[in-house]
Amino acid sequence: MFKKIISAVIAITMVMGMCSCSEQASSQLTAAPTPSIVTRPQPSEPEPPAVTVGGNALQPTANYSFAPASKNEEITNEFAQGMNSFSVELFKQSVRQDLEQGKNTLVSPESVAFALGMTANGANENTLKQMQEVLCKGVSMEDFNKNMHLLISDAHNNNTENSKLNIANSIWLKDMKGLTLSESFARTCKEQFNAEMFKAPFDEGTVENINSWVNEKTDKMIPKILEKLDADARAVLVNCIAFDAKWAVPYEDDQIEENSSFTNASGKKIDCTMLCSTEKSFVSGEHETGFVKTYSGGKYAFMAILPNEGTSISEYVSSLTADSFAKLYKSRTGRYEVITRTPQFKYDYDITLNKALSDMGMEEAFTMNADFSNMTGDKSLYIGSVLHKTHIELDAKGTKAAAATVVTMDAKCALEETETKRVYLDRPFAYAIMDTETGLPVFMGTMCDPSVQ
């Protein structure tokens, strides 16, 4: 079941219900802050001892560290193709019902991939196989982890004052006797995903602390992701992504047209503010036209996609494929001047991804047959829910966006001017914030009504 509440920055929080865990499993966690979040200390010893989190014991955090990849390393083609497929399919499956109702939508496939990627490292047997197939078309976990590590490193290596993408991960474990994380799982999540680790009582204060962490890591764009933690909750895995970039060529005052009109999905004309410009990158396909407008530094770009007349935005998204999306971005050309009109907008979006992910082939993770024994040494865990929340603001200066996702796991027990093109985004359209180096979408959304926030 899908429900759209508001678009917000993308984050993934995972609440994992765990029962009795192996005494041999180990985790490196820091006590959860009360009421404010405390930064984990960095021990100097290279080999951490086995640690069991339980009772009132306060244990040190992992001695492992995240080492950013060098700038000359690149993600593999196999991974990029798999992630592109995951991104488009997640977008289609998750927004379908809301699009049919003419609602604005926004998901961050990258945020969802980080949250589920950490989770997959705790999966085993068929549960792991299904997650790998959905996340990256069967790429091995070793290669998947390495490429996710590169995405974090690449984003942070390219951050500037005018263009930044910050990625943060954390794991919260219930402070409970006998409850542990396996050492290999904790080590992978720290070294590959740079995850902060906390232990907490999982009471109202913990909910407040997790929300505070998300609020901080999303630059206050998503102030709240969790309402409560159920009694069966045992762990929460969180991803936050915060994007903030100025246009490479900002809109001047005389390019901002107020009191313009936009025809929404129901055919009603509504007032909006239009941003008018001439761009140099045109994209087109059999069913759409659009343009690409870069952000400062060129690392990221906004791709607007307008379906052909007579094709609704819902019909267009349903027909989208990983191949057609990749070809559309690759089709960009500087042969034309593109006269554009883009509505200024701001909104939040909220959705539960259980059905979308299950329909994509990740069924077992949500059932009593799930096997997450690589996380705790115990097979009594399954995913209860995957919550995703996003936020976006697009105006004359640039774009801000953020995302968060919560997976609750419960216990079973140069221009050649040959011609001029026009792309007027004055009716529902799709868009993506693209990583120009990898060709992967960080965010994908649809704008059906710019008056809705």
N, C-alpha and C positions, 0 to 999 in steps of 0.2 A: 504494500500500500504506500502510495506516495502522498506527501503533503508538502506544500510550499508555504513557507511562512515568510521568510525574508531572505534576500540575497546578502551574503556576508562573506567575509574572507573565509577562505577555505581552510578547515582543520579537521583532523580526524582524531576522535577520542575513542579509546576502546576500553570498555569495561569488561573485565574478564572474570567470570565466576569460576573459582577454583575450589576444589575440595582437597582432601588430604594429599599432600605432595611428598615426593620422595625425599627422605632425609639426606640422600647423597647429592641432590640437586643443590646448586648454590646460586646466589645472586648478590650483586653489589648495589645496595640502595642506601640512600640517605633519608633521615627522618624527614617527613613532610613538614613544611613550615607552618607555624601557627601563630598569628593568623596570616603572616606574610610569608612569601616564598623565599627560601634561603638558597643561595648558590652553593653547589656542591664543592667541597674541598678537593684538591688534587693531590693525592698521596704520591710519594716518590718511589715506593717499592714497585718493581715491574711485575711481580707475580702475586696477585691477591690470594688470600686464603679463602677456603670455602666458607660461605656465610649463609646462615639460616636466619630468615627474618621472622620473628615471632615474639609474642609477649610484649614486654615494654623495652626490650633491648634496643639500643641505638647503635646501628652498625655503620661502618664507613662505606663510602660510595666506591664505585669501581675504580681500580687502579689503571684500567685501560684508558686510552685516549683516542681522540679522533685526529687523524693526520690528514690534512687537505691534500688532494691529488695535485700533481704538477699541472701547470697550465697547458702543456703540450699533449696531455692525454685526452682521448676522445671516446665518446660512447660508441658501442658497436652497432653496425647496421642491423643485425638481428634484433637487438634490444630496441632500437628506434622503431623498427617496423612493428614489433609486438606492442610497444607502448602506444603507438599511433592507433593501432587497431583497438586496444583497450579504451583509449580516450574517446574515440568516436562512438563505440558501442555503449560505453557508460553514459555518454551524453544523450544518445538516442533513447536508451532504456529508461533513464531516470527522469527525463523531462516530458515524456510522451503525454501523460494525463494532464499535466498543467498546461501544456501547449494547446491541447484540445479545448481548454477553457480560456485561451487567449491571455495567459499569464506570462509575465516576465520570468525568465529562468537563468540560472547560472550555476555551473559546477566547476570544480577544479580537479580534473583527472589526476594531476600530479600529486595533489594533497591526498586524495583517496589512495593512490598507489603507494605513497610513503607509509600511511597507516596500515594498509593491508599487507604491505611488504614486510613490516616488522612482525605482524601477526603470522604471516606465512612461515617465517623462520621458526615459529613454535609449532608448526603443523607437521604431520607425518603421514605416511602411506597415501591412501587415495585422497584424503583431505588436502594434502600438500600438492598432489598431482593436479587436482582441479583448480586450486588457487594459482599455481604456476601457469596453467593453460589460459586462465582468464586474464591474469595480470600481464603476461608477456609471452603468450603462445609457446609455453614449454621451455623457455630459456632456463638453464640451471639456476638454482638459488645462489650459487657462488658468483655466476656472471651477473645475475640480477642485482645482487647486493653491491657488486663492484660498480655497476653502472649507476645505481642510485647514489652511491658515494660520490661518483663523478658529477652528478647533477647538483648535489649540495655544494661541492667544491667549486664548480664552474659558476654557479649563481653568486656565491660570495666573493669569488676572485674578480668578478666583473662589476661588482657594486660600486656606484659612484654617488656623489651628492644628488645628482639629478635623475638617477635610475638605479633602483635597487629591488632585489627579490630576496627576502629573508625566509629561510626554512628552519623550523625548529621542531624537534621531536622529544617526547618524554614518556616515561613509563611510571605508573603509580601502582604500588602493590599494597594490598590490605595488610595491616600490622596484625598478624594472626599466628598463633602457635602452629609450627609445622608447615607453614606456607612458604615455598621457595620458588625461585626461578632457576633454571639450569644455568650453569656457568657459561656454556657455549652460546645460549640464547642471549644472555646479558652482555656477553663480550661482543657478539655480532651487532647487537643494537647500538652499542656504544661506539665501536670502531667504524662501522659502516654507515650508521644513521645518526651518529652524534647525539644519541638520546640521553637526556638527563633522567635520573632515577630517584624516586622517592618512595618511602613507605608511610602509610597513613592509616588512621582508624576507620576511614570510610564513613564518617558521620557528616553532619551538616557543614562542619568546618572544612572537611576535605573537599566537598563540593565547591565551597567558596574559594578554596585555594586553587583548585583546578581551573575554575572560571577566571580567577585573577591571573593565573599563568597564561591562559589563552588570550585574555585581554591585553596583557603586556606584549606577547609575541605577535599579535596581529595589529600592533600600533593602535590599540583601542577601537579598532573597527568591529570586532566581535567581542563585546563585553561579557557575554554569557552563552554557554553551550550546553551545560548540564542543569537540569532541574533537581535531580536527586540521584542517589545511588541505592539500588535495591539491596535487600539483605543478602541475596545470592552473589552480588558483585564481588569479585576478588582482585581484579586488576583493570587499569585504564591505560590504554595506549593512545597518545595524542599526537597529532601533527598539526602544525600551524604554518600557513604561508601568508606572507604580507608583501604585496607589490605596490610600489609607489614610483611613478616615473613621469617626468615632464616630456611633452612633445619635443621632437627634434626641432620642428618649426611650429611654434605656438600660434594660436589664433590671435589676430589683432582685434582691437575694439570694433573696427568697421567690418569685421567678418562675423560678428556675433549678432544674429538677427532674432530679436524677441518678437513675441506675438505671431509666431509662425504656426503652421498646422501640421498635424501628424494624424494619419488615418489608422486607428487601432485595429486589433484583430476582429472586432465586431462590426467594423465599417464606420464607426463614429469618428468624426473629426474632433481632435482635441488640441488645445493650445500648448505650445512648447517653445523653447529657445533653440534655434538652429545655429550650428557652427558651420560656416561656409568657407571653403578653401579649394584650391586647385592642387591636386596631388600628382605624383609622377609614377605611381605604381598601380597598374590596372590588372585585375584578375577576372577570368571568365571561364565558364564551363557550359555544358549543354543546358543546364537548368538555372543558371545564376550569373550575375555579374557582381563586381565589387571592387574594392581598392585596399591598399595596404598603406598605413601611415605609421612611420617609425617613431620610436621614443628616443630621447637623448642617448647618445652613445651607440645606437644601432643594435644593441643586444636583443631588444624586444620590439615588437611591432603589433599594431592593432589591425586585424583583418576584418573588414565589414563584408557581409555576404547578403546580397539582395536577391531573393527568388524571382524568377521571371513572372511577369503579369499573368494572372490566372492560376498561379500556384500558391496555396496558402503556406504560411511558415510551418504549420504542423505537417503538411504533406511533404514539404521540402526536407525537413529534418528526418522524417521517416525514410526517405529515399537515400539519405546520405550514407556513404560507405567509407571505410578507411582509405581505400584506393582513390575515390573521387575527391575526398578531402585533401589528401596528400598532393594529388595532381593539381587541384585548385591553387594551393599555395605555391607550387612549383611553376604555375602558369604565369606568375606575375611578370609584367613587362613594362618597360619604360618608353614604349613606342608612342604612347598617347598622353595628352594632358587630360586629367580626370577632374571634372568640375563636381565637387561633392557638397552635400548638405547632410550633417549628422546631428541628431537631437542630443541635447545635453541631458544626462540622466543620472539617477542615483537610486539604488534599491537594495534590498536584502532578499535572500532566498534560503529556505530551509526544507530539507527533505530526508526521509528515511530510505536508505538504499537497499534494504534486505531483498525486496522482490527483484529489483534491477540486477543485482549481483547474482542472485539465484538463477534468474532467467538467462544470464550470460554463461552459466555453467558451473557456478560455485555453490551447488546445492548442498553438498554434504556438510560444509562448515556451519550451516544453520540447523543441523539436525542432531539427534542423539547419537548418530553414528560418527560424529566428528572426532578426529584424532589430533589433539594439540599436545601430545605427550612430550614433544621436544621442547615445550615451554616450561613444563613443571615436572615432567616425569609421570604425569597422571593423565589418564584418558577421559576424565570426567568433565571436560570443558567443551562448550560449543558457543558459537556467536549468537547472542540474543538479539542484538540490533546494531545497525550501522547508521549513525546520524551524520548528516553533512550540512554545514551552514556556510553561506558565502555573503560577501558584500562587495559592491562596486560603486564607484563615483567617476563619471567621465565629464570633464568640463573643458573650458578653453585652455587651461594650463597643462592638463595631462590626465592621468588615470590612477586611481587608487583601488586596490582590490585585495580581498583576504578570504581565507577559507579555513574550515575546521571540520574534522570528522570524528565521531565517537562510535567505537565498536564495543558493545557490551557483551561480555562473554559470561555465560551463566554455567553453574555446575549442573550436571545431570543429577541426580542426587547431585648616363648623358642622353637627353631627350630628342627623339626624332619625331618632329611634329608633322605627322602625316594626316592626323585626323583628331577630332575632339570627342571625348566620351563624357557622358553625364551619369552620375550615380547619386540619385536623390533618395536618401533614406527617410522617406516620408510615409512609410508603411512598415509593417512588421519585417524585421530582418534578423539574421543570425550574425554572430561575431565571435572572434577568438583573439586572445592575447597570445602571440606566438613567440617562441624562442627562435630567433632567426638563425642561430648556429646549428641547433639540432633539428629544426623544422617541426618541433612538437608543440602542441597547445598547452599552455599553463592553465588557462581558463577558457571555457567555451560557454556561450550563452545566447539567448534570444531577447530581443527588445520588441515587445508587443504594444506597450503603452508607456511613454516616458513620463506621464503624469502620476504614475503609481510608484510609491516609494515603500 
